[in-house]
Amino acid sequence: IPAFSQSPPNPFKVATEATFPPFEFQNNKTGQIEGFDVDLIKAIGEKAGLTIELVNLPFDGIIPALQSGSVQAAISGMTITPERARAIDFSRPYFKAGLAIAVQENNDTIKSFEDLKDKRIAVQIGTTGAAEAKKVPGAKITTFDNAVLALQELVNGNVDAVVNDGPVTLYAIKDAGLKGVKIVGQLLTEEYYGIALAKNSPYVQLINDGLAKLIESGQYDVIYRKWFAA
Ligand code: ARG
């Protein structure tokens, strides 16, 4: 008999910041949270026999919620960084992303991080984009609760650029009809998303096993194609 076996709580609470399409966003008809991350975590839940309950939190509230135990995990397009990995645990990477710069369509001067010197930049609070923007000399950073608001500020001409995850900015322009802005260049960083858990969480293995099964069975690809169709 194992001395102590921790069976996961059911429902299994998973935090997300649901304004990050196509990874997580609220369907404005049903109010339900949908997206790539949502399909992925629900499929992992099915493999593990867990009912997933999503908890919508501000992005900078996710790590504290993991630490306090009010949620068991988080899936929120969250980049695995060494700094975060000191505070929390991550699953194996499940998505390759990176930062991109967005500017107004008629802007031909900003093409790289160097060109952002002394410029006005909008970012989402607590993100890798915010951290990267803060390194730009002389830049005036405006922080928003979500990436959609940051992009809107660019459309309105109140900032010169937005630093945000490339796949999310691209989706806003190509699929959500955001007008008047474009992405410059390539992905400027290489980042990997991971499912976040409390430090030394007993559920890391459970999540990793579920992810592995989804990848092996081809279900990961089905979910990927649903949200990132060519
Ligand atoms: N990948 C970036 C980061 O980890 C941005 C994530 C923002 N996610 C969200 N659901 N708002 O900092």
Residues whose N, C-alpha, C, O or C-beta is under 5 A from the ligand:
A	BS01	LIG	E17 F20 F59 S76 G77 M78 T79 G126 T127 T128 G129 D165
